[in-house]
Amino acid sequence: MRSVDIDDSSSLMYMTYFMMDWKKVSQSPSPVRCMSCGGPMMSVEPVRDKKGVVFEGVVCHNCKALLWSRAKPSR
């Protein structure tokens, strides 16, 4: 799994749509639809902090909304 590395996962809480360089972040179509506009969302490449905690994100470029959730641990 390819992932972006960050120092602390709590910093994701403060990252907004405008803080990301969307030309450098890998994205793929997501089955999730935006709750605001109903448009398609894109899955963002996983983000991992120094402790190894992985987060997955989805983005709606139409609404400029970015949501992060902790990935399920692999077994």
Secondary structure, DSSP 8 states (H G I E B T S, - for coil): ---EEES-GGGGGG--GGGS-TTTS-EEEEEEE-TTT--EEEEEEEEEETT--EEEEEEETTTTEEEEEE-----
